[in-house]
Amino acid sequence: MIIVSTVEEVRKQIKEWKMQGQSIGFVPTMGYLHEGHKSLIDCARKENDRVVVSIFVNPMQFGPAEDLADYPRDLEHDTQICESAGTDLIFHPEPEEMYDGDFCSFVDMSVLTEGLCGKTRPVHFRGVCTVVTKLFNIVTPDRAYFGQKDGQQLAVIRRMVRDLNMDICIVGCPIVREEDGLAKSSRNTYLSPEERKAALVLSQAVRLGAELAKTEKDAKKVVLAMKDKIQTEPLARIDYVEAVDALSMQPVKTLEGGCMLAMAVYIGKTRLIDNVLV
């Protein structure tokens, strides 16, 4: 496994592999890897000749009051996970490598980014779209892998690739959960033991919504039941719970076709997300 920190090194290696006719699978991450990330790498390993993982905490997608400085980092641990999963190359750049001091070019999107997480994190998706575009241009993968836990992000990346005619296949992979149901997240490490127990209300609400949606097609009623469930937990504070079209991220009144029940909930000071496709 190769670990590089510069764009030039990545491009040199990718060029060699492509000259040999090898396909490239790419897993972009912000590090502090867990089983959810590993499942993406495993999928990339099965479907490609070479696997590249980027580990970069992207400052552009954090707002002024968000947790950029405190976001967990552990390159040694990440390297072990990548190596065990068969990664061929880790790209671990410094912010200065990705953004020159006079950087002023951005990739932005409307509509899909205006609701859900976009309401309370207005700069987030511009940062995501910009850095993912840069990484796609650097790695030039055949396939890129993203987790369904970040359901809005997955929809945004798919639309960006379609709208900008990027020659990349975007592969969405299922949410990986702890044994008790909590969706795996790097931010779970912020939770105290009491908060960790309280956080189970997210997956409980998701399961409730999925079960109700089998017979109840009124989105408002299902969302209300999910909110009521979350509000039984004193440590939980709802950011949003919504029913949206799984592709356009627009609110729906009826649960038909491909829909997503999505939520963001604060447990103490930690903001967690979860969703289910129905």
Order of alpha helices (4+ residues) and beta strands (2+ residues): beta-alpha-beta-alpha-beta-alpha-beta-alpha-alpha-alpha-beta-alpha-beta-alpha-alpha-alpha-beta-beta-beta
